[in-house]
Amino acid sequence: MKKKVRFFQSVNFKIALAFILILLISIEIIGAYFIRGLERNTIKNFTDNIKDQATRVAPEFTNDITLENSEEATGEELTDIQRRLENSVSTDILEMRVVDANGILLGATPLTDKSLIGKKNDYQDINDLTYVAKTAYDETTQKRVYIVVQPIQSATGDTVIGALFMKSDIENRYEEIHDTALIFVFASLIAGAISIIVAVLVSRSITQPIVEMREQAVRIARGDYSRRVTVYGRDELGQLATTFNQLGDRIAETQDAMESERNRLDSVLSHMTDGVIATDRRGKVITINEMALTLLNVKREEVIGESILELLAIDEDYTLRKLLENPDEMLIERENPYRGFVILRTDFSMIRRESGFISGLVAVMHDVTEQEKTEQERRDFVSNVSHELRTPLTSMRSYIEALSDGAWQDEEVAPNFLKVTLDETDRMIRMINDLLDLSRMDSGKAVMQLEYVNFNELVSFVLDRFDMIVDNQDSGKKYRIRRDFTKRDLWAEVDTDKIIQVVDNIMNNAIKYSPDGGTITVRLSETHNNIVLSITDQGLGIPKKDLARVFDRFYRVDKARARKQGGTGLGLAISKEVMKAHGGNIWVESQEGRGSTFYITLPYEPYEEDWWE
């Protein structure tokens, strides 16, 4: 239960006191505005009085100027004009002059030089005989004066016959106002000094607790919750200090809970197999886990504060608004120098507060490179198998339809059609057998008939068959096989039939793509723990862009030429799987237009004569 605060102890009383002081100062300010108003009124009254005096005196000279201008005029009129001027001078009037319509000076006061009477007037203000009322600086005294030029009308009022010039001392009025302002300023300074003293005393009693609370807030911001704010009284500031101490305790408890929760969240994010990125409402990255850094190949200090659109390289296709309105799944392709080309499936979700306000965005990335690659390979495989089977089936259908339509009766055409049909059937059977072999090897069900053999003799056996083929054929492509074997017998544990199949595949390709009369070089050597077999042709070579895919199933560099020369497109793929099953490797090096070299390696342990003993 809150204790009731006495009025004289309350902040309200102190604020009221401060307001009273402000009010007093405001009165002083109003006094200053009063001085300004006094100045305006004083000057206005003075100028109005001078104008009225000029307006009243000017008609008195009408008859004198009229007589002076008539033929009967005597010097007495000039004396009357001078006498009237001298009688009209008051304490505020510094100078008066009367001129006729021709600008001739008829009278002046004070008259310092009588010779001026009857001569052309030298004051610019009254030369055109128009009405003038203005404040100006006297060139002699450098003080402000007020000048009025009042035209003198004829008796009928339709003609200007002269003008009355009056110069009055307005500087005295400004000096009177200035003296009043000085009195007010001194009074204001005294009142201000008293107000400052009182305000300092009052404000100190208010601000001292606030200063301590501010210092405590700074300590809390730094994480120091051990200090307490001193409670000086039982007023509102005292209660605020008590509440501030309670707030510090609550913040300390909340900070501990948040730190524990943050550590738990960091641990979860660090051990996640998916990449996680969190942003603020402007799309700037504020959190990113280790997996996301690895997938994107970036550093944390480089991406914090960066736009997620630029980080994921989707800023050309998406805006932050579009991403928030349609946070759908997307596939992002990135180039990773350590892992090559990767595909990231990214799911976006918005961070919403209870009020519905969107405060950020979370992106969860999963590496689906292998899945996408497998799916693409599956689609390519189905497409290739369908295409490879459709071609011979279409050819067979055409020949069978021709035979059905009566071509079987033609003794010259029928055997040829039947031979083509049998060839295409054999081709499909070979393809299906190859596919079955690949399937067994993929599933690990292929049975390896391993035995120790002399690898030199095994390779020579395969090459002898190719030498026999080229020796027995009367026409067709000519080629020469050059052997470069090590003198040492190399023994290896292999499946003889499968290794022969691999060498056959590579030799067949070398012969197919070598020019007529070309040389195929077969080298057999050994390293510390490997047998190395290389087969080099002088063919067209393989473009650099196709080198990485020549061992893919059904992949052909030149599809039209490859189909024309036969083959299923699975030979190199089977060879790769065979070498993989033997623990070896197969690869190719090639320069377009200069031939290709296929390499085969097998694990090898040097054979010793007493090894069997």
VEXGU-515937 format. One record per residue (C-alpha): residue number from 1; residue in three letters; x, y, z. Coordinates in steps of 0.02 Angstrom, whole numbers. Last residue first. Layout:
VEXGU-515937
[node NUM Ala [X Y Z]],
...
END
This chain:
VEXGU-515937
[node 613 Glu [2814 -3514 -2479]],
[node 612 Trp [2695 -3419 -2592]],
[node 611 Trp [2784 -3251 -2565]],
[node 610 Asp [2955 -3328 -2597]],
[node 609 Glu [2971 -3252 -2770]],
[node 608 Glu [2910 -3082 -2715]],
[node 607 Tyr [2765 -2991 -2797]],
[node 606 Pro [2753 -2803 -2773]],
[node 605 Glu [2584 -2751 -2700]],
[node 604 Tyr [2464 -2664 -2818]],
[node 603 Pro [2299 -2572 -2808]],
[node 602 Leu [2233 -2541 -2983]],
[node 601 Thr [2245 -2386 -3093]],
[node 600 Ile [2169 -2357 -3265]],
[node 599 Tyr [2207 -2204 -3371]],
[node 598 Phe [2123 -2153 -3534]],
[node 597 Thr [2222 -2041 -3651]],
[node 596 Ser [2137 -1935 -3785]],
[node 595 Gly [2179 -1867 -3956]],
[node 594 Arg [2255 -1705 -4027]],
[node 593 Gly [2104 -1614 -4101]],
[node 592 Glu [2031 -1569 -3932]],
[node 591 Gln [2157 -1606 -3796]],
[node 590 Ser [2120 -1752 -3682]],
[node 589 Glu [2150 -1828 -3511]],
[node 588 Val [2037 -1969 -3451]],
[node 587 Trp [1999 -2053 -3288]],
[node 586 Ile [1985 -2226 -3209]],
[node 585 Asn [2012 -2279 -3028]],
[node 584 Gly [2049 -2431 -2924]],
[node 583 Gly [1969 -2514 -2774]],
[node 582 His [1915 -2661 -2883]],
[node 581 Ala [1731 -2614 -2866]],
[node 580 Lys [1774 -2435 -2919]],
[node 579 Met [1863 -2502 -3071]],
[node 578 Val [1709 -2602 -3120]],
[node 577 Glu [1593 -2452 -3087]],
[node 576 Lys [1699 -2340 -3199]],
[node 575 Ser [1706 -2470 -3336]],
[node 574 Ile [1517 -2489 -3331]],
[node 573 Ala [1497 -2299 -3356]],
[node 572 Leu [1628 -2306 -3494]],
[node 571 Gly [1532 -2440 -3589]],
[node 570 Leu [1355 -2372 -3560]],
[node 569 Gly [1329 -2270 -3719]],
[node 568 Thr [1249 -2422 -3803]],
[node 567 Gly [1372 -2445 -3945]],
[node 566 Gly [1363 -2420 -4132]],
[node 565 Gln [1466 -2312 -4250]],
[node 564 Lys [1313 -2215 -4311]],
[node 563 Arg [1256 -2194 -4132]],
[node 562 Ala [1423 -2114 -4085]],
[node 561 Arg [1426 -2000 -4237]],
[node 560 Ala [1254 -1928 -4201]],
[node 559 Lys [1286 -1912 -4014]],
[node 558 Asp [1455 -1825 -4025]],
[node 557 Val [1512 -1809 -3844]],
[node 556 Arg [1403 -1954 -3788]],
[node 555 Tyr [1324 -1976 -3617]],
[node 554 Phe [1217 -2132 -3602]],
[node 553 Arg [1274 -2158 -3422]],
[node 552 Asp [1401 -2033 -3361]],
[node 551 Phe [1586 -2077 -3383]],
[node 550 Val [1611 -1945 -3519]],
[node 549 Arg [1539 -1814 -3402]],
[node 548 Ala [1689 -1723 -3327]],
[node 547 Leu [1781 -1715 -3493]],
[node 546 Asp [1635 -1635 -3586]],
[node 545 Lys [1678 -1451 -3557]],
[node 544 Lys [1859 -1482 -3606]],
[node 543 Pro [1810 -1547 -3777]],
[node 542 Ile [1862 -1729 -3806]],
[node 541 Gly [1994 -1779 -3932]],
[node 540 Leu [1977 -1796 -4120]],
[node 539 Gly [2076 -1957 -4125]],
[node 538 Gln [2259 -1999 -4105]],
[node 537 Asp [2234 -2128 -3968]],
[node 536 Thr [2316 -2157 -3799]],
[node 535 Ile [2281 -2305 -3683]],
[node 534 Ser [2356 -2294 -3508]],
[node 533 Leu [2376 -2434 -3380]],
[node 532 Val [2445 -2391 -3207]],
[node 531 Ile [2471 -2525 -3075]],
[node 530 Asn [2473 -2445 -2903]],
[node 529 Asn [2570 -2454 -2738]],
[node 528 His [2741 -2376 -2769]],
[node 527 Thr [2704 -2342 -2951]],
[node 526 Glu [2692 -2467 -3092]],
[node 525 Ser [2689 -2461 -3281]],
[node 524 Leu [2587 -2520 -3430]],
[node 523 Arg [2576 -2411 -3584]],
[node 522 Val [2461 -2439 -3734]],
[node 521 Thr [2485 -2324 -3884]],
[node 520 Ile [2354 -2325 -4022]],
[node 519 Thr [2426 -2273 -4189]],
[node 518 Gly [2323 -2204 -4334]],
[node 517 Gly [2305 -2279 -4505]],
[node 516 Asp [2124 -2223 -4524]],
[node 515 Pro [2092 -2087 -4394]],
[node 514 Ser [2056 -2137 -4215]],
[node 513 Tyr [1878 -2116 -4146]],
[node 512 Lys [1816 -2293 -4168]],
[node 511 Ile [1984 -2375 -4130]],
[node 510 Ala [2006 -2282 -3966]],
[node 509 Asn [1825 -2317 -3919]],
[node 508 Asn [1848 -2503 -3951]],
[node 507 Met [2011 -2501 -3851]],
[node 506 Ile [1925 -2417 -3701]],
[node 505 Asn [1780 -2539 -3701]],
[node 504 Asp [1891 -2691 -3726]],
[node 503 Val [2004 -2636 -3581]],
[node 502 Val [1852 -2625 -3467]],
[node 501 Gln [1778 -2791 -3526]],
[node 500 Ile [1947 -2877 -3501]],
[node 499 Ile [1947 -2808 -3323]],
[node 498 Lys [1772 -2880 -3298]],
[node 497 Asp [1816 -3052 -3363]],
[node 496 Thr [1977 -3062 -3261]],
[node 495 Asp [1903 -3014 -3094]],
[node 494 Val [2060 -2946 -3013]],
[node 493 Glu [2197 -2986 -2886]],
[node 492 Ala [2356 -2911 -2960]],
[node 491 Trp [2526 -2971 -3019]],
[node 490 Leu [2642 -2857 -3117]],
[node 489 Asp [2788 -2941 -3204]],
[node 488 Arg [2932 -2818 -3222]],
[node 487 Lys [2989 -2770 -3396]],
[node 486 Thr [2867 -2623 -3398]],
[node 485 Phe [2758 -2615 -3551]],
[node 484 Asp [2757 -2493 -3698]],
[node 483 Arg [2649 -2574 -3832]],
[node 482 Arg [2607 -2491 -3998]],
[node 481 Ile [2443 -2542 -4081]],
[node 480 Arg [2427 -2497 -4265]],
[node 479 Tyr [2269 -2448 -4357]],
[node 478 Lys [2178 -2480 -4521]],
[node 477 Lys [1993 -2443 -4538]],
[node 476 Gly [1895 -2552 -4659]],
[node 475 Ser [1947 -2678 -4788]],
[node 474 Asp [2022 -2852 -4794]],
[node 473 Gln [2003 -2885 -4610]],
[node 472 Asn [2114 -3023 -4541]],
[node 471 Asp [2264 -2922 -4484]],
[node 470 Val [2157 -2786 -4400]],
[node 469 Ile [2059 -2917 -4304]],
[node 468 Met [2214 -3014 -4253]],
[node 467 Asp [2295 -2859 -4181]],
[node 466 Phe [2135 -2826 -4081]],
[node 465 Arg [2140 -3003 -4013]],
[node 464 Asp [2323 -2984 -3967]],
[node 463 Leu [2280 -2825 -3871]],
[node 462 Val [2164 -2919 -3753]],
[node 461 Phe [2292 -3057 -3719]],
[node 460 Ser [2430 -2927 -3696]],
[node 459 Val [2325 -2844 -3559]],
[node 458 Leu [2307 -3010 -3467]],
[node 457 Glu [2490 -3056 -3493]],
[node 456 Asn [2551 -2894 -3413]],
[node 455 Phe [2422 -2912 -3273]],
[node 454 Asn [2491 -3079 -3219]],
[node 453 Val [2342 -3145 -3126]],
[node 452 Tyr [2287 -3168 -2946]],
[node 451 Glu [2104 -3212 -2939]],
[node 450 Leu [1942 -3123 -2900]],
[node 449 Gln [1773 -3181 -2964]],
[node 448 Met [1674 -3027 -2908]],
[node 447 Val [1488 -3053 -2879]],
[node 446 Ala [1381 -2900 -2917]],
[node 445 Lys [1251 -2872 -2780]],
[node 444 Gly [1321 -2705 -2722]],
[node 443 Ser [1160 -2613 -2770]],
[node 442 Asp [1249 -2501 -2895]],
[node 441 Met [1350 -2649 -2961]],
[node 440 Arg [1192 -2752 -2989]],
[node 439 Ser [1106 -2606 -3074]],
[node 438 Leu [1257 -2573 -3184]],
[node 437 Asp [1260 -2756 -3239]],
[node 436 Leu [1073 -2752 -3271]],
[node 435 Leu [1093 -2595 -3375]],
[node 434 Asp [1231 -2677 -3476]],
[node 433 Asn [1121 -2829 -3504]],
[node 432 Ile [980 -2715 -3560]],
[node 431 Met [1095 -2625 -3681]],
[node 430 Arg [1164 -2786 -3749]],
[node 429 Ile [988 -2854 -3774]],
[node 428 Met [937 -2692 -3861]],
[node 427 Arg [1086 -2704 -3978]],
[node 426 Asp [1052 -2887 -4013]],
[node 425 Thr [874 -2842 -4063]],
[node 424 Glu [939 -2702 -4174]],
[node 423 Asp [1057 -2825 -4259]],
[node 422 Leu [917 -2955 -4279]],
[node 421 Thr [804 -2827 -4362]],
[node 420 Val [944 -2769 -4476]],
[node 419 Lys [977 -2951 -4526]],
[node 418 Leu [792 -2982 -4559]],
[node 417 Phe [783 -2831 -4674]],
[node 416 Asn [939 -2890 -4768]],
[node 415 Pro [870 -3066 -4786]],
[node 414 Ala [703 -2997 -4853]],
[node 413 Val [774 -2877 -4983]],
[node 412 Glu [860 -2999 -5103]],
[node 411 Glu [738 -3146 -5095]],
[node 410 Asp [587 -3030 -5109]],
[node 409 Gln [441 -3130 -5037]],
[node 408 Trp [473 -3061 -4863]],
[node 407 Ala [443 -2886 -4936]],
[node 406 Gly [259 -2924 -4940]],
[node 405 Asp [174 -2794 -4827]],
[node 404 Ser [224 -2894 -4674]],
[node 403 Leu [407 -2879 -4723]],
[node 402 Ala [389 -2690 -4738]],
[node 401 Glu [298 -2684 -4572]],
[node 400 Ile [440 -2786 -4495]],
[node 399 Tyr [570 -2666 -4566]],
[node 398 Ser [482 -2510 -4499]],
[node 397 Arg [446 -2589 -4331]],
[node 396 Met [628 -2640 -4312]],
[node 395 Ser [686 -2461 -4345]],
[node 394 Thr [562 -2391 -4221]],
[node 393 Leu [614 -2520 -4092]],
[node 392 Pro [797 -2480 -4124]],
[node 391 Thr [768 -2292 -4090]],
[node 390 Arg [640 -2312 -3950]],
[node 389 Leu [759 -2410 -3840]],
[node 388 Glu [895 -2276 -3837]],
[node 387 His [767 -2137 -3816]],
[node 386 Ser [676 -2220 -3672]],
[node 385 Val [840 -2266 -3589]],
[node 384 Asn [902 -2087 -3610]],
[node 383 Ser [745 -2007 -3539]],
[node 382 Val [737 -2126 -3392]],
[node 381 Phe [921 -2096 -3356]],
[node 380 Asp [907 -1907 -3374]],
[node 379 Arg [761 -1903 -3252]],
[node 378 Arg [855 -2014 -3130]],
[node 377 Glu [1013 -1911 -3150]],
[node 376 Gln [913 -1753 -3116]],
[node 375 Glu [838 -1831 -2960]],
[node 374 Thr [1009 -1888 -2901]],
[node 373 Lys [1083 -1715 -2932]],
[node 372 Glu [937 -1632 -2844]],
[node 371 Gln [954 -1749 -2696]],
[node 370 Glu [1143 -1727 -2693]],
[node 369 Thr [1133 -1538 -2699]],
[node 368 Val [991 -1527 -2574]],
[node 367 Asp [1086 -1427 -2442]],
[node 366 His [955 -1357 -2325]],
[node 365 Met [929 -1173 -2289]],
[node 364 Val [811 -1097 -2160]],
[node 363 Ala [774 -911 -2183]],
[node 362 Val [697 -811 -2041]],
[node 361 Leu [622 -638 -2068]],
[node 360 Gly [595 -487 -1957]],
[node 359 Ser [484 -381 -1846]],
[node 358 Ile [318 -401 -1936]],
[node 357 Phe [184 -319 -1827]],
[node 356 Gly [37 -435 -1795]],
[node 355 Ser [8 -368 -1619]],
[node 354 Glu [70 -531 -1546]],
[node 353 Arg [233 -503 -1637]],
[node 352 Arg [272 -583 -1803]],
[node 351 Ile [434 -658 -1868]],
[node 350 Met [404 -706 -2049]],
[node 349 Ser [451 -871 -2129]],
[node 348 Phe [566 -913 -2273]],
[node 347 Asp [616 -1087 -2333]],
[node 346 Thr [777 -1108 -2433]],
[node 345 Arg [827 -1263 -2530]],
[node 344 Leu [1011 -1241 -2564]],
[node 343 Ile [1094 -1309 -2722]],
[node 342 Val [1284 -1323 -2723]],
[node 341 Phe [1414 -1308 -2862]],
[node 340 Gly [1587 -1351 -2801]],
[node 339 Arg [1615 -1408 -2624]],
[node 338 Tyr [1771 -1311 -2575]],
[node 337 Pro [1757 -1162 -2693]],
[node 336 Asn [1568 -1151 -2664]],
[node 335 Glu [1466 -1084 -2809]],
[node 334 Arg [1286 -1055 -2758]],
[node 333 Glu [1116 -1105 -2827]],
[node 332 Ile [962 -1055 -2729]],
[node 331 Leu [804 -1160 -2734]],
[node 330 Met [649 -1075 -2668]],
[node 329 Glu [516 -1107 -2537]],
[node 328 Asp [381 -976 -2522]],
[node 327 Pro [380 -819 -2415]],
[node 326 Asn [256 -730 -2530]],
[node 325 Glu [210 -562 -2452]],
[node 324 Leu [371 -549 -2353]],
[node 323 Leu [481 -595 -2501]],
[node 322 Lys [388 -473 -2613]],
[node 321 Arg [411 -335 -2484]],
[node 320 Leu [596 -375 -2467]],
[node 319 Thr [617 -363 -2655]],
[node 318 Tyr [650 -513 -2766]],
[node 317 Asp [722 -554 -2938]],
[node 316 Glu [877 -443 -2944]],
[node 315 Asp [905 -450 -2756]],
[node 314 Ile [916 -640 -2758]],
[node 313 Ala [1104 -654 -2726]],
[node 312 Leu [1078 -744 -2558]],
[node 311 Leu [1182 -613 -2465]],
[node 310 Glu [1113 -473 -2573]],
[node 309 Leu [933 -515 -2531]],
[node 308 Ile [980 -547 -2349]],
[node 307 Ser [1040 -366 -2338]],
[node 306 Glu [1204 -350 -2244]],
[node 305 Gly [1207 -300 -2060]],
[node 304 Ile [1304 -455 -2007]],
[node 303 Val [1371 -529 -2170]],
[node 302 Glu [1557 -486 -2164]],
[node 301 Glu [1582 -513 -1977]],
[node 300 Arg [1507 -688 -1992]],
[node 299 Lys [1620 -745 -2132]],
[node 298 Val [1556 -817 -2296]],
[node 297 Asn [1558 -985 -2386]],
[node 296 Leu [1368 -988 -2411]],
[node 295 Leu [1348 -1167 -2349]],
[node 294 Thr [1482 -1146 -2216]],
[node 293 Leu [1413 -982 -2148]],
[node 292 Ala [1238 -1058 -2148]],
[node 291 Met [1304 -1208 -2050]],
[node 290 Glu [1389 -1094 -1924]],
[node 289 Asn [1231 -999 -1880]],
[node 288 Ile [1175 -826 -1938]],
[node 287 Thr [1094 -688 -1835]],
[node 286 Ile [1065 -502 -1867]],
[node 285 Val [1056 -499 -2058]],
[node 284 Lys [971 -340 -2124]],
[node 283 Gly [799 -367 -2203]],
[node 282 Arg [728 -202 -2142]],
[node 281 Arg [618 -289 -2013]],
[node 280 Asp [771 -371 -1935]],
[node 279 Thr [849 -528 -2005]],
[node 278 Ala [875 -709 -1953]],
[node 277 Ile [979 -836 -2051]],
[node 276 Val [979 -1024 -2016]],
[node 275 Gly [1079 -1157 -2106]],
[node 274 Asp [1021 -1336 -2080]],
[node 273 Thr [1117 -1473 -1991]],
[node 272 Met [1084 -1387 -1826]],
[node 271 His [1220 -1400 -1695]],
[node 270 Ser [1263 -1215 -1688]],
[node 269 Leu [1081 -1161 -1693]],
[node 268 Val [1035 -1272 -1545]],
[node 267 Ser [1186 -1214 -1444]],
[node 266 Asp [1149 -1033 -1485]],
[node 265 Leu [969 -1058 -1429]],
[node 264 Arg [1023 -1134 -1262]],
[node 263 Asn [1150 -996 -1236]],
[node 262 Arg [1016 -867 -1278]],
[node 261 Glu [894 -948 -1156]],
[node 260 Ser [1022 -943 -1016]],
[node 259 Glu [1065 -764 -1058]],
[node 258 Met [881 -720 -1064]],
[node 257 Ala [850 -797 -892]],
[node 256 Asp [1000 -708 -817]],
[node 255 Gln [946 -544 -897]],
[node 254 Thr [770 -566 -831]],
[node 253 Glu [832 -590 -653]],
[node 252 Ala [948 -439 -667]],
[node 251 Ile [809 -337 -747]],
[node 250 Arg [692 -381 -603]],
[node 249 Asp [820 -327 -474]],
[node 248 Gly [853 -165 -568]],
[node 247 Leu [665 -132 -577]],
[node 246 Gln [651 -152 -389]],
[node 245 Asn [788 -22 -367]],
[node 244 Phe [697 93 -489]],
[node 243 Thr [534 69 -393]],
[node 242 Thr [620 129 -234]],
[node 241 Ala [695 277 -328]],
[node 240 Leu [523 319 -401]],
[node 239 Gln [448 314 -226]],
[node 238 Gly [580 436 -169]],
[node 237 Leu [549 545 -321]],
[node 236 Glu [361 544 -283]],
[node 235 Asp [393 604 -106]],
[node 234 Arg [451 497 39]],
[node 233 Gly [627 561 47]],
[node 232 Tyr [807 538 -3]],
[node 231 Val [805 357 -66]],
[node 230 Thr [982 313 -121]],
[node 229 Val [987 210 -284]],
[node 228 Arg [1064 37 -263]],
[node 227 Arg [1221 -41 -337]],
[node 226 Ser [1241 -228 -374]],
[node 225 Tyr [1154 -233 -544]],
[node 224 Asp [1307 -199 -652]],
[node 223 Gly [1271 -257 -831]],
[node 222 Arg [1336 -103 -922]],
[node 221 Ala [1157 -44 -954]],
[node 220 Ile [1124 -69 -769]],
[node 219 Arg [1271 43 -727]],
[node 218 Val [1206 177 -845]],
[node 217 Ala [1033 164 -767]],
[node 216 Gln [1112 183 -593]],
[node 215 Glu [1197 342 -652]],
[node 214 Arg [1030 406 -716]],
[node 213 Met [948 361 -551]],
[node 212 Glu [1082 458 -458]],
[node 211 Val [1056 609 -570]],
[node 210 Ile [868 597 -544]],
[node 209 Pro [890 595 -355]],
[node 208 Gln [994 756 -365]],
[node 207 Thr [881 837 -496]],
[node 206 Ile [735 883 -386]],
[node 205 Ser [826 956 -235]],
[node 204 Arg [947 1038 -353]],
[node 203 Ser [804 1113 -454]],
[node 202 Val [737 1206 -302]],
[node 201 Leu [902 1282 -249]],
[node 200 Val [951 1322 -428]],
[node 199 Ala [781 1401 -462]],
[node 198 Val [792 1512 -306]],
[node 197 Ile [964 1575 -353]],
[node 196 Ile [914 1598 -534]],
[node 195 Ser [756 1693 -489]],
[node 194 Ile [854 1815 -377]],
[node 193 Ala [977 1846 -517]],
[node 192 Gly [837 1869 -642]],
[node 191 Ala [746 1994 -531]],
[node 190 Ile [906 2097 -514]],
[node 189 Leu [938 2086 -700]],
[node 188 Ser [758 2134 -737]],
[node 187 Ala [769 2288 -628]],
[node 186 Phe [928 2341 -715]],
[node 185 Val [847 2311 -883]],
[node 184 Phe [690 2409 -836]],
[node 183 Ile [790 2561 -782]],
[node 182 Leu [890 2550 -942]],
[node 181 Ala [730 2539 -1044]],
[node 180 Thr [663 2698 -964]],
[node 179 Asp [824 2789 -1005]],
[node 178 His [814 2727 -1185]],
[node 177 Ile [633 2787 -1199]],
[node 176 Glu [685 2962 -1142]],
[node 175 Glu [832 2957 -1263]],
[node 174 Tyr [717 2908 -1406]],
[node 173 Arg [602 3056 -1366]],
[node 172 Asn [749 3174 -1360]],
[node 171 Glu [806 3113 -1532]],
[node 170 Ile [641 3173 -1609]],
[node 169 Asp [701 3354 -1622]],
[node 168 Ser [589 3436 -1753]],
[node 167 Lys [624 3499 -1931]],
[node 166 Met [478 3594 -2012]],
[node 165 Phe [468 3651 -2194]],
[node 164 Leu [313 3748 -2251]],
[node 163 Ala [277 3748 -2438]],
[node 162 Gly [223 3867 -2575]],
[node 161 Ile [85 3920 -2695]],
[node 160 Val [5 3750 -2721]],
[node 159 Thr [-153 3782 -2822]],
[node 158 Asp [-334 3724 -2809]],
[node 157 Gly [-371 3775 -2629]],
[node 156 Thr [-462 3937 -2675]],
[node 155 Ala [-355 4033 -2550]],
[node 154 Ser [-199 3954 -2623]],
[node 153 Gln [-126 3798 -2544]],
[node 152 Ile [33 3786 -2440]],
[node 151 Pro [118 3613 -2453]],
[node 150 Gln [174 3537 -2287]],
[node 149 Val [352 3468 -2277]],
[node 148 Val [380 3375 -2114]],
[node 147 Ile [551 3319 -2053]],
[node 146 Tyr [585 3220 -1892]],
[node 145 Val [761 3225 -1828]],
[node 144 Arg [883 3089 -1775]],
[node 143 Lys [1054 3144 -1720]],
[node 142 Gln [1217 3156 -1818]],
[node 141 Thr [1231 3339 -1759]],
[node 140 Thr [1279 3415 -1927]],
[node 139 Glu [1214 3283 -2049]],
[node 138 Asp [1048 3275 -1956]],
[node 137 Tyr [986 3097 -1973]],
[node 136 Ala [811 3067 -2043]],
[node 135 Thr [634 3026 -1990]],
[node 134 Lys [500 3059 -2119]],
[node 133 Ala [344 3159 -2166]],
[node 132 Val [344 3238 -2339]],
[node 131 Tyr [202 3322 -2437]],
[node 130 Thr [253 3386 -2606]],
[node 129 Leu [329 3560 -2643]],
[node 128 Asp [455 3486 -2771]],
[node 127 Asn [604 3579 -2694]],
[node 126 Ile [551 3549 -2515]],
[node 125 Asp [656 3394 -2470]],
[node 124 Gln [807 3451 -2571]],
[node 123 Tyr [845 3597 -2457]],
[node 122 Asp [944 3735 -2550]],
[node 121 Asn [803 3864 -2570]],
[node 120 Lys [833 3990 -2709]],
[node 119 Lys [862 4163 -2644]],
[node 118 Gly [743 4293 -2575]],
[node 117 Ile [799 4271 -2396]],
[node 116 Leu [972 4189 -2393]],
[node 115 Ser [1055 4357 -2361]],
[node 114 Lys [978 4358 -2189]],
[node 113 Asp [1102 4223 -2132]],
[node 112 Thr [1073 4131 -1968]],
[node 111 Leu [884 4146 -1971]],
[node 110 Pro [824 4020 -1842]],
[node 109 Thr [698 4015 -1910]],
[node 108 Ala [672 4042 -2095]],
[node 107 Gly [574 4154 -2213]],
[node 106 Leu [533 4183 -2397]],
[node 105 Leu [655 4059 -2478]],
[node 104 Ile [622 4053 -2664]],
[node 103 Gly [569 3878 -2724]],
[node 102 Asn [466 3945 -2868]],
[node 101 Ala [302 3903 -2782]],
[node 100 Asp [353 4003 -2629]],
[node 99 Val [463 3944 -2486]],
[node 98 Val [436 3945 -2297]],
[node 97 Arg [563 3873 -2176]],
[node 96 Met [560 3807 -1998]],
[node 95 Glu [701 3736 -1890]],
[node 94 Leu [729 3646 -1725]],
[node 93 Ile [548 3630 -1671]],
[node 92 Asp [524 3532 -1509]],
[node 91 Thr [530 3686 -1397]],
[node 90 Ser [403 3778 -1503]],
[node 89 Val [423 3898 -1651]],
[node 88 Ser [260 3973 -1715]],
[node 87 Asn [297 4154 -1661]],
[node 86 Glu [464 4152 -1754]],
[node 85 Leu [381 4087 -1910]],
[node 84 Arg [243 4219 -1901]],
[node 83 Arg [372 4357 -1885]],
[node 82 Gln [471 4295 -2035]],
[node 81 Ile [314 4287 -2141]],
[node 80 Asp [261 4462 -2082]],
[node 79 Thr [432 4534 -2125]],
[node 78 Leu [421 4459 -2299]],
[node 77 Glu [250 4538 -2319]],
[node 76 Glu [319 4708 -2264]],
[node 75 Gly [444 4711 -2407]],
[node 74 Thr [309 4769 -2525]],
[node 73 Ala [191 4678 -2641]],
[node 72 Glu [82 4778 -2758]],
[node 71 Glu [131 4671 -2908]],
[node 70 Ser [71 4512 -2823]],
[node 69 Asn [187 4370 -2769]],
[node 68 Glu [216 4439 -2597]],
[node 67 Leu [31 4468 -2578]],
[node 66 Thr [-8 4284 -2613]],
[node 65 Ile [134 4224 -2501]],
[node 64 Asp [69 4327 -2356]],
[node 63 Asn [-111 4275 -2387]],
[node 62 Thr [-69 4087 -2383]],
[node 61 Phe [54 4095 -2238]],
[node 60 Glu [-75 4057 -2102]],
[node 59 Pro [-127 3901 -2201]],
[node 58 Ala [38 3813 -2153]],
[node 57 Val [21 3832 -1964]],
[node 56 Arg [-119 3707 -1933]],
[node 55 Thr [-55 3567 -2047]],
[node 54 Ala [121 3590 -1983]],
[node 53 Gln [59 3582 -1802]],
[node 52 Asp [-44 3428 -1841]],
[node 51 Lys [107 3342 -1921]],
[node 50 Ile [216 3387 -1773]],
[node 49 Asn [86 3318 -1652]],
[node 48 Asp [66 3158 -1753]],
[node 47 Thr [255 3134 -1752]],
[node 46 Phe [263 3152 -1564]],
[node 45 Asn [113 3041 -1531]],
[node 44 Lys [184 2905 -1645]],
[node 43 Ile [356 2915 -1564]],
[node 42 Thr [281 2898 -1392]],
[node 41 Asn [162 2757 -1444]],
[node 40 Arg [298 2653 -1528]],
[node 39 Glu [419 2676 -1385]],
[node 38 Leu [290 2633 -1256]],
[node 37 Gly [250 2474 -1353]],
[node 36 Arg [432 2422 -1350]],
[node 35 Ile [441 2462 -1165]],
[node 34 Phe [285 2355 -1140]],
[node 33 Tyr [369 2211 -1232]],
[node 32 Ala [508 2222 -1105]],
[node 31 Gly [381 2223 -967]],
[node 30 Ile [306 2064 -1039]],
[node 29 Ile [477 1985 -1021]],
[node 28 Glu [482 2038 -841]],
[node 27 Ile [311 1963 -815]],
[node 26 Ser [376 1802 -893]],
[node 25 Ile [516 1798 -765]],
[node 24 Leu [387 1806 -629]],
[node 23 Leu [287 1668 -713]],
[node 22 Ile [440 1558 -725]],
[node 21 Leu [467 1581 -539]],
[node 20 Ile [287 1533 -507]],
[node 19 Phe [310 1380 -621]],
[node 18 Ala [459 1325 -518]],
[node 17 Leu [356 1337 -360]],
[node 16 Ala [218 1237 -439]],
[node 15 Ile [346 1103 -491]],
[node 14 Lys [407 1094 -312]],
[node 13 Phe [230 1080 -246]],
[node 12 Asn [189 944 -375]],
[node 11 Val [348 852 -328]],
[node 10 Ser [272 820 -161]],
[node 9 Gln [346 854 10]],
[node 8 Phe [245 1013 42]],
[node 7 Phe [87 921 -11]],
[node 6 Arg [115 773 103]],
[node 5 Val [136 606 17]],
[node 4 Lys [14 467 61]],
[node 3 Lys [98 299 84]],
[node 2 Lys [70 169 -51]],
[node 1 Met [0 0 0]],
END
